[in-house]
Amino acid sequence: MATLKYDIVENIGVLSTNAKGWTKELNLVSWNERNPKYDIRDWNEDHSRMSKGITLTEEEAKVLKNILIDEFK
């Protein structure tokens, strides 16, 4: 299995914490030394393990923002 390289460029915020101490976070992450993308997933305390998540380009994040603004008007 290939090694996955990641660098959390910016921790934007914690959305929630589960009973095991993992946090669901919104981060800007560079995957395999590529341009950073917005990323939502669960992380353990030292960010050495992660769950499956979703990554968004800047354009996708802007669309999601507008959808959420419209949803909560």
Predicted model as a PDB file, atoms N, CA, C, CB and O in Angstrom, pLDDT in the B-factor column:
MODEL        1                                                                  
ATOM      1  N   MET A   1       0.834  -1.176   0.000  1.00 67.00           N  
ATOM      2  CA  MET A   1       0.000   0.000   0.000  1.00 67.00           C  
ATOM      3  C   MET A   1       0.881   1.242   0.000  1.00 67.00           C  
ATOM      4  CB  MET A   1      -0.950  -0.004   1.207  1.00 67.00           C  
ATOM      5  O   MET A   1       1.853   1.312   0.751  1.00 67.00           O  
ATOM      6  N   ALA A   2       0.552   2.212  -0.828  1.00 76.00           N  
ATOM      7  CA  ALA A   2       1.319   3.449  -0.930  1.00 76.00           C  
ATOM      8  C   ALA A   2       1.141   4.294   0.326  1.00 76.00           C  
ATOM      9  CB  ALA A   2       0.897   4.246  -2.173  1.00 76.00           C  
ATOM     10  O   ALA A   2       0.084   4.284   0.956  1.00 76.00           O  
ATOM     11  N   THR A   3       2.180   5.015   0.669  1.00 86.00           N  
ATOM     12  CA  THR A   3       2.128   5.897   1.830  1.00 86.00           C  
ATOM     13  C   THR A   3       1.393   7.185   1.467  1.00 86.00           C  
ATOM     14  CB  THR A   3       3.554   6.210   2.348  1.00 86.00           C  
ATOM     15  O   THR A   3       1.671   7.805   0.441  1.00 86.00           O  
ATOM     16  N   LEU A   4       0.474   7.566   2.305  1.00 89.00           N  
ATOM     17  CA  LEU A   4      -0.284   8.798   2.121  1.00 89.00           C  
ATOM     18  C   LEU A   4       0.417   9.906   2.878  1.00 89.00           C  
ATOM     19  CB  LEU A   4      -1.754   8.640   2.599  1.00 89.00           C  
ATOM     20  O   LEU A   4       0.600   9.820   4.092  1.00 89.00           O  
ATOM     21  N   LYS A   5       0.811  10.957   2.154  1.00 95.00           N  
ATOM     22  CA  LYS A   5       1.456  12.096   2.792  1.00 95.00           C  
ATOM     23  C   LYS A   5       0.440  13.215   2.925  1.00 95.00           C  
ATOM     24  CB  LYS A   5       2.699  12.566   1.988  1.00 95.00           C  
ATOM     25  O   LYS A   5      -0.302  13.513   1.990  1.00 95.00           O  
ATOM     26  N   TYR A   6       0.416  13.831   4.101  1.00 97.00           N  
ATOM     27  CA  TYR A   6      -0.491  14.955   4.308  1.00 97.00           C  
ATOM     28  C   TYR A   6       0.167  15.985   5.210  1.00 97.00           C  
ATOM     29  CB  TYR A   6      -1.828  14.481   4.912  1.00 97.00           C  
ATOM     30  O   TYR A   6       1.002  15.665   6.056  1.00 97.00           O  
ATOM     31  N   ASP A   7      -0.234  17.225   5.004  1.00 97.00           N  
ATOM     32  CA  ASP A   7       0.241  18.322   5.832  1.00 97.00           C  
ATOM     33  C   ASP A   7      -0.954  19.214   6.122  1.00 97.00           C  
ATOM     34  CB  ASP A   7       1.402  19.120   5.135  1.00 97.00           C  
ATOM     35  O   ASP A   7      -1.557  19.770   5.204  1.00 97.00           O  
ATOM     36  N   ILE A   8      -1.296  19.352   7.401  1.00 98.00           N  
ATOM     37  CA  ILE A   8      -2.380  20.252   7.780  1.00 98.00           C  
ATOM     38  C   ILE A   8      -1.801  21.665   7.746  1.00 98.00           C  
ATOM     39  CB  ILE A   8      -2.979  19.893   9.210  1.00 98.00           C  
ATOM     40  O   ILE A   8      -1.069  22.077   8.646  1.00 98.00           O  
ATOM     41  N   VAL A   9      -2.145  22.394   6.689  1.00 98.00           N  
ATOM     42  CA  VAL A   9      -1.615  23.735   6.465  1.00 98.00           C  
ATOM     43  C   VAL A   9      -2.250  24.721   7.430  1.00 98.00           C  
ATOM     44  CB  VAL A   9      -1.855  24.179   5.015  1.00 98.00           C  
ATOM     45  O   VAL A   9      -1.579  25.613   7.950  1.00 98.00           O  
ATOM     46  N   GLU A  10      -3.562  24.555   7.671  1.00 98.00           N  
ATOM     47  CA  GLU A  10      -4.275  25.458   8.581  1.00 98.00           C  
ATOM     48  C   GLU A  10      -5.429  24.716   9.231  1.00 98.00           C  
ATOM     49  CB  GLU A  10      -4.792  26.714   7.833  1.00 98.00           C  
ATOM     50  O   GLU A  10      -6.233  24.082   8.547  1.00 98.00           O  
ATOM     51  N   ASN A  11      -5.507  24.796  10.552  1.00 98.00           N  
ATOM     52  CA  ASN A  11      -6.652  24.260  11.278  1.00 98.00           C  
ATOM     53  C   ASN A  11      -7.670  25.387  11.365  1.00 98.00           C  
ATOM     54  CB  ASN A  11      -6.248  23.720  12.713  1.00 98.00           C  
ATOM     55  O   ASN A  11      -7.451  26.375  12.066  1.00 98.00           O  
ATOM     56  N   ILE A  12      -8.780  25.241  10.655  1.00 98.00           N  
ATOM     57  CA  ILE A  12      -9.780  26.304  10.595  1.00 98.00           C  
ATOM     58  C   ILE A  12     -10.735  26.226  11.775  1.00 98.00           C  
ATOM     59  CB  ILE A  12     -10.560  26.229   9.287  1.00 98.00           C  
ATOM     60  O   ILE A  12     -11.116  27.253  12.336  1.00 98.00           O  
ATOM     61  N   GLY A  13     -11.125  25.004  12.158  1.00 98.00           N  
ATOM     62  CA  GLY A  13     -12.010  24.895  13.311  1.00 98.00           C  
ATOM     63  C   GLY A  13     -12.434  23.476  13.612  1.00 98.00           C  
ATOM     64  O   GLY A  13     -12.381  22.599  12.750  1.00 98.00           O  
ATOM     65  N   VAL A  14     -12.856  23.260  14.848  1.00 98.00           N  
ATOM     66  CA  VAL A  14     -13.379  21.969  15.307  1.00 98.00           C  
ATOM     67  C   VAL A  14     -14.893  22.041  15.275  1.00 98.00           C  
ATOM     68  CB  VAL A  14     -12.862  21.612  16.745  1.00 98.00           C  
ATOM     69  O   VAL A  14     -15.488  22.959  15.838  1.00 98.00           O  
ATOM     70  N   LEU A  15     -15.521  21.069  14.614  1.00 98.00           N  
ATOM     71  CA  LEU A  15     -16.974  21.023  14.511  1.00 98.00           C  
ATOM     72  C   LEU A  15     -17.607  20.266  15.672  1.00 98.00           C  
ATOM     73  CB  LEU A  15     -17.381  20.385  13.200  1.00 98.00           C  
ATOM     74  O   LEU A  15     -18.682  20.632  16.148  1.00 98.00           O  
ATOM     75  N   SER A  16     -16.932  19.200  16.130  1.00 98.00           N  
ATOM     76  CA  SER A  16     -17.454  18.410  17.247  1.00 98.00           C  
ATOM     77  C   SER A  16     -16.364  17.487  17.766  1.00 98.00           C  
ATOM     78  CB  SER A  16     -18.702  17.593  16.818  1.00 98.00           C  
ATOM     79  O   SER A  16     -15.328  17.299  17.128  1.00 98.00           O  
ATOM     80  N   THR A  17     -16.622  16.908  18.950  1.00 98.00           N  
ATOM     81  CA  THR A  17     -15.727  15.927  19.555  1.00 98.00           C  
ATOM     82  C   THR A  17     -16.561  14.725  19.963  1.00 98.00           C  
ATOM     83  CB  THR A  17     -14.959  16.525  20.781  1.00 98.00           C  
ATOM     84  O   THR A  17     -17.617  14.876  20.577  1.00 98.00           O  
ATOM     85  N   ASN A  18     -16.082  13.516  19.619  1.00 97.00           N  
ATOM     86  CA  ASN A  18     -16.849  12.322  19.990  1.00 97.00           C  
ATOM     87  C   ASN A  18     -16.382  11.768  21.335  1.00 97.00           C  
ATOM     88  CB  ASN A  18     -16.722  11.242  18.901  1.00 97.00           C  
ATOM     89  O   ASN A  18     -15.446  12.294  21.938  1.00 97.00           O  
ATOM     90  N   ALA A  19     -17.039  10.704  21.801  1.00 96.00           N  
ATOM     91  CA  ALA A  19     -16.766  10.136  23.126  1.00 96.00           C  
ATOM     92  C   ALA A  19     -15.346   9.595  23.251  1.00 96.00           C  
ATOM     93  CB  ALA A  19     -17.756   9.028  23.428  1.00 96.00           C  
ATOM     94  O   ALA A  19     -14.818   9.512  24.360  1.00 96.00           O  
ATOM     95  N   LYS A  20     -14.713   9.222  22.128  1.00 95.00           N  
ATOM     96  CA  LYS A  20     -13.349   8.687  22.169  1.00 95.00           C  
ATOM     97  C   LYS A  20     -12.290   9.781  22.061  1.00 95.00           C  
ATOM     98  CB  LYS A  20     -13.154   7.682  21.050  1.00 95.00           C  
ATOM     99  O   LYS A  20     -11.093   9.491  22.051  1.00 95.00           O  
ATOM    100  N   GLY A  21     -12.727  11.032  21.982  1.00 96.00           N  
ATOM    101  CA  GLY A  21     -11.794  12.144  21.929  1.00 96.00           C  
ATOM    102  C   GLY A  21     -11.397  12.581  20.530  1.00 96.00           C  
ATOM    103  O   GLY A  21     -10.632  13.533  20.373  1.00 96.00           O  
ATOM    104  N   TRP A  22     -11.911  11.895  19.503  1.00 98.00           N  
ATOM    105  CA  TRP A  22     -11.623  12.307  18.133  1.00 98.00           C  
ATOM    106  C   TRP A  22     -12.422  13.563  17.819  1.00 98.00           C  
ATOM    107  CB  TRP A  22     -11.955  11.172  17.123  1.00 98.00           C  
ATOM    108  O   TRP A  22     -13.547  13.725  18.291  1.00 98.00           O  
ATOM    109  N   THR A  23     -11.840  14.448  17.025  1.00 98.00           N  
ATOM    110  CA  THR A  23     -12.505  15.697  16.674  1.00 98.00           C  
ATOM    111  C   THR A  23     -12.799  15.748  15.182  1.00 98.00           C  
ATOM    112  CB  THR A  23     -11.648  16.897  17.088  1.00 98.00           C  
ATOM    113  O   THR A  23     -11.954  15.405  14.355  1.00 98.00           O  
ATOM    114  N   LYS A  24     -14.010  16.183  14.854  1.00 98.00           N  
ATOM    115  CA  LYS A  24     -14.376  16.447  13.461  1.00 98.00           C  
ATOM    116  C   LYS A  24     -13.934  17.865  13.172  1.00 98.00           C  
ATOM    117  CB  LYS A  24     -15.930  16.250  13.197  1.00 98.00           C  
ATOM    118  O   LYS A  24     -14.393  18.803  13.823  1.00 98.00           O  
ATOM    119  N   GLU A  25     -13.037  18.035  12.193  1.00 98.00           N  
ATOM    120  CA  GLU A  25     -12.403  19.311  11.960  1.00 98.00           C  
ATOM    121  C   GLU A  25     -12.548  19.765  10.513  1.00 98.00           C  
ATOM    122  CB  GLU A  25     -10.951  19.237  12.334  1.00 98.00           C  
ATOM    123  O   GLU A  25     -12.667  18.957   9.592  1.00 98.00           O  
ATOM    124  N   LEU A  26     -12.534  21.080  10.345  1.00 98.00           N  
ATOM    125  CA  LEU A  26     -12.384  21.693   9.034  1.00 98.00           C  
ATOM    126  C   LEU A  26     -10.960  22.215   8.980  1.00 98.00           C  
ATOM    127  CB  LEU A  26     -13.448  22.842   8.782  1.00 98.00           C  
ATOM    128  O   LEU A  26     -10.579  23.095   9.752  1.00 98.00           O  
ATOM    129  N   ASN A  27     -10.177  21.665   8.061  1.00 98.00           N  
ATOM    130  CA  ASN A  27      -8.775  22.041   7.914  1.00 98.00           C  
ATOM    131  C   ASN A  27      -8.474  22.333   6.449  1.00 98.00           C  
ATOM    132  CB  ASN A  27      -7.846  20.926   8.449  1.00 98.00           C  
ATOM    133  O   ASN A  27      -9.224  21.940   5.556  1.00 98.00           O  
ATOM    134  N   LEU A  28      -7.384  23.017   6.222  1.00 98.00           N  
ATOM    135  CA  LEU A  28      -6.814  23.170   4.895  1.00 98.00           C  
ATOM    136  C   LEU A  28      -5.651  22.186   4.855  1.00 98.00           C  
ATOM    137  CB  LEU A  28      -6.355  24.675   4.593  1.00 98.00           C  
ATOM    138  O   LEU A  28      -4.675  22.345   5.588  1.00 98.00           O  
ATOM    139  N   VAL A  29      -5.755  21.162   3.992  1.00 98.00           N  
ATOM    140  CA  VAL A  29      -4.790  20.057   3.998  1.00 98.00           C  
ATOM    141  C   VAL A  29      -4.165  19.893   2.615  1.00 98.00           C  
ATOM    142  CB  VAL A  29      -5.471  18.737   4.439  1.00 98.00           C  
ATOM    143  O   VAL A  29      -4.857  19.928   1.597  1.00 98.00           O  
ATOM    144  N   SER A  30      -2.851  19.715   2.598  1.00 98.00           N  
ATOM    145  CA  SER A  30      -2.133  19.368   1.385  1.00 98.00           C  
ATOM    146  C   SER A  30      -1.945  17.851   1.378  1.00 98.00           C  
ATOM    147  CB  SER A  30      -0.756  20.122   1.296  1.00 98.00           C  
ATOM    148  O   SER A  30      -1.292  17.298   2.263  1.00 98.00           O  
ATOM    149  N   TRP A  31      -2.512  17.191   0.392  1.00 97.00           N  
ATOM    150  CA  TRP A  31      -2.409  15.739   0.258  1.00 97.00           C  
ATOM    151  C   TRP A  31      -1.347  15.413  -0.782  1.00 97.00           C  
ATOM    152  CB  TRP A  31      -3.780  15.110  -0.134  1.00 97.00           C  
ATOM    153  O   TRP A  31      -1.405  15.913  -1.906  1.00 97.00           O  
ATOM    154  N   ASN A  32      -0.385  14.585  -0.419  1.00 96.00           N  
ATOM    155  CA  ASN A  32       0.683  14.159  -1.329  1.00 96.00           C  
ATOM    156  C   ASN A  32       1.375  15.337  -2.013  1.00 96.00           C  
ATOM    157  CB  ASN A  32       0.121  13.221  -2.382  1.00 96.00           C  
ATOM    158  O   ASN A  32       1.649  15.316  -3.213  1.00 96.00           O  
ATOM    159  N   GLU A  33       1.647  16.363  -1.209  1.00 96.00           N  
ATOM    160  CA  GLU A  33       2.386  17.554  -1.645  1.00 96.00           C  
ATOM    161  C   GLU A  33       1.688  18.330  -2.768  1.00 96.00           C  
ATOM    162  CB  GLU A  33       3.765  17.150  -2.103  1.00 96.00           C  
ATOM    163  O   GLU A  33       2.341  19.046  -3.528  1.00 96.00           O  
ATOM    164  N   ARG A  34       0.374  18.188  -2.869  1.00 97.00           N  
ATOM    165  CA  ARG A  34      -0.408  18.949  -3.851  1.00 97.00           C  
ATOM    166  C   ARG A  34      -0.937  20.223  -3.196  1.00 97.00           C  
ATOM    167  CB  ARG A  34      -1.587  18.091  -4.418  1.00 97.00           C  
ATOM    168  O   ARG A  34      -0.749  20.448  -2.000  1.00 97.00           O  
ATOM    169  N   ASN A  35      -1.602  21.051  -4.001  1.00 97.00           N  
ATOM    170  CA  ASN A  35      -2.197  22.275  -3.468  1.00 97.00           C  
ATOM    171  C   ASN A  35      -3.192  21.926  -2.377  1.00 97.00           C  
ATOM    172  CB  ASN A  35      -2.883  23.090  -4.587  1.00 97.00           C  
ATOM    173  O   ASN A  35      -3.924  20.944  -2.505  1.00 97.00           O  
ATOM    174  N   PRO A  36      -3.237  22.708  -1.305  1.00 98.00           N  
ATOM    175  CA  PRO A  36      -4.151  22.421  -0.204  1.00 98.00           C  
ATOM    176  C   PRO A  36      -5.620  22.517  -0.623  1.00 98.00           C  
ATOM    177  CB  PRO A  36      -3.884  23.373   0.946  1.00 98.00           C  
ATOM    178  O   PRO A  36      -5.991  23.314  -1.484  1.00 98.00           O  
ATOM    179  N   LYS A  37      -6.446  21.676   0.015  1.00 98.00           N  
ATOM    180  CA  LYS A  37      -7.893  21.692  -0.187  1.00 98.00           C  
ATOM    181  C   LYS A  37      -8.563  21.745   1.176  1.00 98.00           C  
ATOM    182  CB  LYS A  37      -8.372  20.444  -1.001  1.00 98.00           C  
ATOM    183  O   LYS A  37      -7.986  21.345   2.187  1.00 98.00           O  
ATOM    184  N   TYR A  38      -9.789  22.245   1.182  1.00 98.00           N  
ATOM    185  CA  TYR A  38     -10.589  22.220   2.410  1.00 98.00           C  
ATOM    186  C   TYR A  38     -10.960  20.780   2.686  1.00 98.00           C  
ATOM    187  CB  TYR A  38     -11.869  23.122   2.292  1.00 98.00           C  
ATOM    188  O   TYR A  38     -11.300  20.033   1.769  1.00 98.00           O  
ATOM    189  N   ASP A  39     -10.897  20.390   3.941  1.00 98.00           N  
ATOM    190  CA  ASP A  39     -11.043  18.991   4.308  1.00 98.00           C  
ATOM    191  C   ASP A  39     -11.860  18.879   5.586  1.00 98.00           C  
ATOM    192  CB  ASP A  39      -9.667  18.324   4.482  1.00 98.00           C  
ATOM    193  O   ASP A  39     -11.592  19.573   6.567  1.00 98.00           O  
ATOM    194  N   ILE A  40     -12.860  18.000   5.569  1.00 98.00           N  
ATOM    195  CA  ILE A  40     -13.678  17.729   6.758  1.00 98.00           C  
ATOM    196  C   ILE A  40     -13.559  16.244   7.057  1.00 98.00           C  
ATOM    197  CB  ILE A  40     -15.189  18.152   6.545  1.00 98.00           C  
ATOM    198  O   ILE A  40     -13.905  15.403   6.227  1.00 98.00           O  
ATOM    199  N   ARG A  41     -13.065  15.925   8.256  1.00 98.00           N  
ATOM    200  CA  ARG A  41     -12.954  14.530   8.692  1.00 98.00           C  
ATOM    201  C   ARG A  41     -12.650  14.477  10.181  1.00 98.00           C  
ATOM    202  CB  ARG A  41     -11.860  13.785   7.892  1.00 98.00           C  
ATOM    203  O   ARG A  41     -12.336  15.498  10.793  1.00 98.00           O  
ATOM    204  N   ASP A  42     -12.745  13.284  10.763  1.00 98.00           N  
ATOM    205  CA  ASP A  42     -12.405  13.062  12.164  1.00 98.00           C  
ATOM    206  C   ASP A  42     -10.909  12.766  12.278  1.00 98.00           C  
ATOM    207  CB  ASP A  42     -13.248  11.898  12.764  1.00 98.00           C  
ATOM    208  O   ASP A  42     -10.334  12.058  11.451  1.00 98.00           O  
ATOM    209  N   TRP A  43     -10.296  13.325  13.323  1.00 98.00           N  
ATOM    210  CA  TRP A  43      -8.875  13.117  13.609  1.00 98.00           C  
ATOM    211  C   TRP A  43      -8.711  12.690  15.058  1.00 98.00           C  
ATOM    212  CB  TRP A  43      -8.051  14.402  13.320  1.00 98.00           C  
ATOM    213  O   TRP A  43      -9.479  13.104  15.927  1.00 98.00           O  
ATOM    214  N   ASN A  44      -7.692  11.849  15.317  1.00 98.00           N  
ATOM    215  CA  ASN A  44      -7.376  11.550  16.712  1.00 98.00           C  
ATOM    216  C   ASN A  44      -6.632  12.747  17.307  1.00 98.00           C  
ATOM    217  CB  ASN A  44      -6.522  10.237  16.833  1.00 98.00           C  
ATOM    218  O   ASN A  44      -6.377  13.737  16.621  1.00 98.00           O  
ATOM    219  N   GLU A  45      -6.293  12.643  18.581  1.00 96.00           N  
ATOM    220  CA  GLU A  45      -5.757  13.806  19.300  1.00 96.00           C  
ATOM    221  C   GLU A  45      -4.473  14.365  18.709  1.00 96.00           C  
ATOM    222  CB  GLU A  45      -5.511  13.442  20.723  1.00 96.00           C  
ATOM    223  O   GLU A  45      -4.286  15.582  18.695  1.00 96.00           O  
ATOM    224  N   ASP A  46      -3.580  13.500  18.218  1.00 96.00           N  
ATOM    225  CA  ASP A  46      -2.291  13.993  17.700  1.00 96.00           C  
ATOM    226  C   ASP A  46      -2.242  14.037  16.165  1.00 96.00           C  
ATOM    227  CB  ASP A  46      -1.157  13.110  18.216  1.00 96.00           C  
ATOM    228  O   ASP A  46      -1.173  14.205  15.578  1.00 96.00           O  
ATOM    229  N   HIS A  47      -3.391  13.887  15.532  1.00 97.00           N  
ATOM    230  CA  HIS A  47      -3.518  13.943  14.069  1.00 97.00           C  
ATOM    231  C   HIS A  47      -2.685  12.884  13.353  1.00 97.00           C  
ATOM    232  CB  HIS A  47      -3.115  15.310  13.573  1.00 97.00           C  
ATOM    233  O   HIS A  47      -2.274  13.086  12.210  1.00 97.00           O  
ATOM    234  N   SER A  48      -2.430  11.744  14.027  1.00 95.00           N  
ATOM    235  CA  SER A  48      -1.697  10.656  13.390  1.00 95.00           C  
ATOM    236  C   SER A  48      -2.640   9.652  12.726  1.00 95.00           C  
ATOM    237  CB  SER A  48      -0.820   9.947  14.414  1.00 95.00           C  
ATOM    238  O   SER A  48      -2.208   8.853  11.896  1.00 95.00           O  
ATOM    239  N   ARG A  49      -3.921   9.690  13.087  1.00 96.00           N  
ATOM    240  CA  ARG A  49      -4.928   8.802  12.488  1.00 96.00           C  
ATOM    241  C   ARG A  49      -6.132   9.639  12.110  1.00 96.00           C  
ATOM    242  CB  ARG A  49      -5.335   7.648  13.465  1.00 96.00           C  
ATOM    243  O   ARG A  49      -6.428  10.655  12.738  1.00 96.00           O  
ATOM    244  N   MET A  50      -6.831   9.188  11.060  1.00 97.00           N  
ATOM    245  CA  MET A  50      -7.976   9.932  10.552  1.00 97.00           C  
ATOM    246  C   MET A  50      -9.041   8.974  10.059  1.00 97.00           C  
ATOM    247  CB  MET A  50      -7.553  10.885   9.428  1.00 97.00           C  
ATOM    248  O   MET A  50      -8.774   7.804   9.787  1.00 97.00           O  
ATOM    249  N   SER A  51     -10.264   9.496   9.950  1.00 97.00           N  
ATOM    250  CA  SER A  51     -11.358   8.729   9.356  1.00 97.00           C  
ATOM    251  C   SER A  51     -11.469   9.116   7.888  1.00 97.00           C  
ATOM    252  CB  SER A  51     -12.709   8.980  10.108  1.00 97.00           C  
ATOM    253  O   SER A  51     -10.743   9.981   7.399  1.00 97.00           O  
ATOM    254  N   LYS A  52     -12.385   8.464   7.204  1.00 97.00           N  
ATOM    255  CA  LYS A  52     -12.704   8.909   5.851  1.00 97.00           C  
ATOM    256  C   LYS A  52     -13.333  10.288   5.950  1.00 97.00           C  
ATOM    257  CB  LYS A  52     -13.659   7.903   5.122  1.00 97.00           C  
ATOM    258  O   LYS A  52     -13.984  10.616   6.942  1.00 97.00           O  
ATOM    259  N   GLY A  53     -13.135  11.078   4.932  1.00 98.00           N  
ATOM    260  CA  GLY A  53     -13.672  12.426   4.968  1.00 98.00           C  
ATOM    261  C   GLY A  53     -13.981  12.928   3.578  1.00 98.00           C  
ATOM    262  O   GLY A  53     -14.116  12.155   2.630  1.00 98.00           O  
ATOM    263  N   ILE A  54     -14.090  14.224   3.479  1.00 98.00           N  
ATOM    264  CA  ILE A  54     -14.394  14.864   2.202  1.00 98.00           C  
ATOM    265  C   ILE A  54     -13.441  16.034   2.004  1.00 98.00           C  
ATOM    266  CB  ILE A  54     -15.879  15.339   2.146  1.00 98.00           C  
ATOM    267  O   ILE A  54     -13.150  16.778   2.940  1.00 98.00           O  
ATOM    268  N   THR A  55     -12.962  16.187   0.781  1.00 98.00           N  
ATOM    269  CA  THR A  55     -12.130  17.338   0.443  1.00 98.00           C  
ATOM    270  C   THR A  55     -12.867  18.188  -0.581  1.00 98.00           C  
ATOM    271  CB  THR A  55     -10.742  16.890  -0.103  1.00 98.00           C  
ATOM    272  O   THR A  55     -13.592  17.676  -1.434  1.00 98.00           O  
ATOM    273  N   LEU A  56     -12.668  19.484  -0.477  1.00 98.00           N  
ATOM    274  CA  LEU A  56     -13.334  20.439  -1.356  1.00 98.00           C  
ATOM    275  C   LEU A  56     -12.316  21.429  -1.902  1.00 98.00           C  
ATOM    276  CB  LEU A  56     -14.466  21.181  -0.611  1.00 98.00           C  
ATOM    277  O   LEU A  56     -11.442  21.902  -1.176  1.00 98.00           O  
ATOM    278  N   THR A  57     -12.439  21.734  -3.185  1.00 98.00           N  
ATOM    279  CA  THR A  57     -11.646  22.818  -3.744  1.00 98.00           C  
ATOM    280  C   THR A  57     -12.187  24.131  -3.197  1.00 98.00           C  
ATOM    281  CB  THR A  57     -11.676  22.801  -5.307  1.00 98.00           C  
ATOM    282  O   THR A  57     -13.242  24.149  -2.562  1.00 98.00           O  
ATOM    283  N   GLU A  58     -11.483  25.217  -3.433  1.00 97.00           N  
ATOM    284  CA  GLU A  58     -11.960  26.518  -2.976  1.00 97.00           C  
ATOM    285  C   GLU A  58     -13.319  26.839  -3.604  1.00 97.00           C  
ATOM    286  CB  GLU A  58     -10.935  27.620  -3.317  1.00 97.00           C  
ATOM    287  O   GLU A  58     -14.210  27.354  -2.929  1.00 97.00           O  
ATOM    288  N   GLU A  59     -13.474  26.538  -4.879  1.00 98.00           N  
ATOM    289  CA  GLU A  59     -14.745  26.809  -5.559  1.00 98.00           C  
ATOM    290  C   GLU A  59     -15.877  25.966  -4.962  1.00 98.00           C  
ATOM    291  CB  GLU A  59     -14.615  26.528  -7.073  1.00 98.00           C  
ATOM    292  O   GLU A  59     -16.975  26.481  -4.751  1.00 98.00           O  
ATOM    293  N   GLU A  60     -15.632  24.689  -4.687  1.00 98.00           N  
ATOM    294  CA  GLU A  60     -16.648  23.832  -4.076  1.00 98.00           C  
ATOM    295  C   GLU A  60     -17.005  24.333  -2.681  1.00 98.00           C  
ATOM    296  CB  GLU A  60     -16.157  22.376  -4.007  1.00 98.00           C  
ATOM    297  O   GLU A  60     -18.174  24.300  -2.299  1.00 98.00           O  
ATOM    298  N   ALA A  61     -16.019  24.798  -1.916  1.00 98.00           N  
ATOM    299  CA  ALA A  61     -16.279  25.329  -0.573  1.00 98.00           C  
ATOM    300  C   ALA A  61     -17.151  26.571  -0.652  1.00 98.00           C  
ATOM    301  CB  ALA A  61     -14.959  25.653   0.150  1.00 98.00           C  
ATOM    302  O   ALA A  61     -18.036  26.756   0.185  1.00 98.00           O  
ATOM    303  N   LYS A  62     -16.917  27.430  -1.648  1.00 98.00           N  
ATOM    304  CA  LYS A  62     -17.757  28.618  -1.816  1.00 98.00           C  
ATOM    305  C   LYS A  62     -19.191  28.240  -2.156  1.00 98.00           C  
ATOM    306  CB  LYS A  62     -17.186  29.522  -2.905  1.00 98.00           C  
ATOM    307  O   LYS A  62     -20.128  28.852  -1.643  1.00 98.00           O  
ATOM    308  N   VAL A  63     -19.375  27.245  -3.010  1.00 98.00           N  
ATOM    309  CA  VAL A  63     -20.727  26.784  -3.359  1.00 98.00           C  
ATOM    310  C   VAL A  63     -21.409  26.221  -2.116  1.00 98.00           C  
ATOM    311  CB  VAL A  63     -20.678  25.710  -4.490  1.00 98.00           C  
ATOM    312  O   VAL A  63     -22.573  26.524  -1.857  1.00 98.00           O  
ATOM    313  N   LEU A  64     -20.687  25.401  -1.343  1.00 97.00           N  
ATOM    314  CA  LEU A  64     -21.251  24.846  -0.109  1.00 97.00           C  
ATOM    315  C   LEU A  64     -21.646  25.960   0.856  1.00 97.00           C  
ATOM    316  CB  LEU A  64     -20.245  23.897   0.564  1.00 97.00           C  
ATOM    317  O   LEU A  64     -22.711  25.897   1.470  1.00 97.00           O  
ATOM    318  N   LYS A  65     -20.806  26.968   0.993  1.00 97.00           N  
ATOM    319  CA  LYS A  65     -21.110  28.110   1.861  1.00 97.00           C  
ATOM    320  C   LYS A  65     -22.429  28.755   1.449  1.00 97.00           C  
ATOM    321  CB  LYS A  65     -19.969  29.151   1.812  1.00 97.00           C  
ATOM    322  O   LYS A  65     -23.276  29.029   2.299  1.00 97.00           O  
ATOM    323  N   ASN A  66     -22.609  28.998   0.157  1.00 98.00           N  
ATOM    324  CA  ASN A  66     -23.838  29.621  -0.329  1.00 98.00           C  
ATOM    325  C   ASN A  66     -25.058  28.734  -0.106  1.00 98.00           C  
ATOM    326  CB  ASN A  66     -23.707  29.949  -1.804  1.00 98.00           C  
ATOM    327  O   ASN A  66     -26.135  29.231   0.225  1.00 98.00           O  
ATOM    328  N   ILE A  67     -24.897  27.442  -0.284  1.00 98.00           N  
ATOM    329  CA  ILE A  67     -25.997  26.501  -0.024  1.00 98.00           C  
ATOM    330  C   ILE A  67     -26.397  26.567   1.445  1.00 98.00           C  
ATOM    331  CB  ILE A  67     -25.591  25.050  -0.409  1.00 98.00           C  
ATOM    332  O   ILE A  67     -27.585  26.616   1.763  1.00 98.00           O  
ATOM    333  N   LEU A  68     -25.414  26.569   2.340  1.00 97.00           N  
ATOM    334  CA  LEU A  68     -25.707  26.611   3.784  1.00 97.00           C  
ATOM    335  C   LEU A  68     -26.323  27.936   4.189  1.00 97.00           C  
ATOM    336  CB  LEU A  68     -24.436  26.367   4.596  1.00 97.00           C  
ATOM    337  O   LEU A  68     -27.217  27.966   5.034  1.00 97.00           O  
ATOM    338  N   ILE A  69     -25.863  29.034   3.603  1.00 97.00           N  
ATOM    339  CA  ILE A  69     -26.467  30.338   3.898  1.00 97.00           C  
ATOM    340  C   ILE A  69     -27.934  30.327   3.502  1.00 97.00           C  
ATOM    341  CB  ILE A  69     -25.719  31.476   3.160  1.00 97.00           C  
ATOM    342  O   ILE A  69     -28.786  30.790   4.261  1.00 97.00           O  
ATOM    343  N   ASP A  70     -28.237  29.800   2.314  1.00 97.00           N  
ATOM    344  CA  ASP A  70     -29.627  29.729   1.855  1.00 97.00           C  
ATOM    345  C   ASP A  70     -30.468  28.796   2.740  1.00 97.00           C  
ATOM    346  CB  ASP A  70     -29.675  29.252   0.394  1.00 97.00           C  
ATOM    347  O   ASP A  70     -31.640  29.069   2.997  1.00 97.00           O  
ATOM    348  N   GLU A  71     -29.873  27.719   3.194  1.00 97.00           N  
ATOM    349  CA  GLU A  71     -30.582  26.729   4.024  1.00 97.00           C  
ATOM    350  C   GLU A  71     -30.986  27.310   5.382  1.00 97.00           C  
ATOM    351  CB  GLU A  71     -29.701  25.488   4.234  1.00 97.00           C  
ATOM    352  O   GLU A  71     -32.046  26.967   5.906  1.00 97.00           O  
ATOM    353  N   PHE A  72     -30.169  28.171   5.948  1.00 94.00           N  
ATOM    354  CA  PHE A  72     -30.417  28.666   7.301  1.00 94.00           C  
ATOM    355  C   PHE A  72     -30.896  30.104   7.353  1.00 94.00           C  
ATOM    356  CB  PHE A  72     -29.181  28.539   8.111  1.00 94.00           C  
ATOM    357  O   PHE A  72     -30.711  30.779   8.365  1.00 94.00           O  
ATOM    358  N   LYS A  73     -31.505  30.581   6.283  1.00 90.00           N  
ATOM    359  CA  LYS A  73     -32.098  31.916   6.283  1.00 90.00           C  
ATOM    360  C   LYS A  73     -33.369  31.945   7.082  1.00 90.00           C  
ATOM    361  CB  LYS A  73     -32.369  32.381   4.873  1.00 90.00           C  
ATOM    362  O   LYS A  73     -34.006  32.993   7.191  1.00 90.00           O  
TER     363      LYS A  73                                                      
ENDMDL                                                                          
END                                                                             
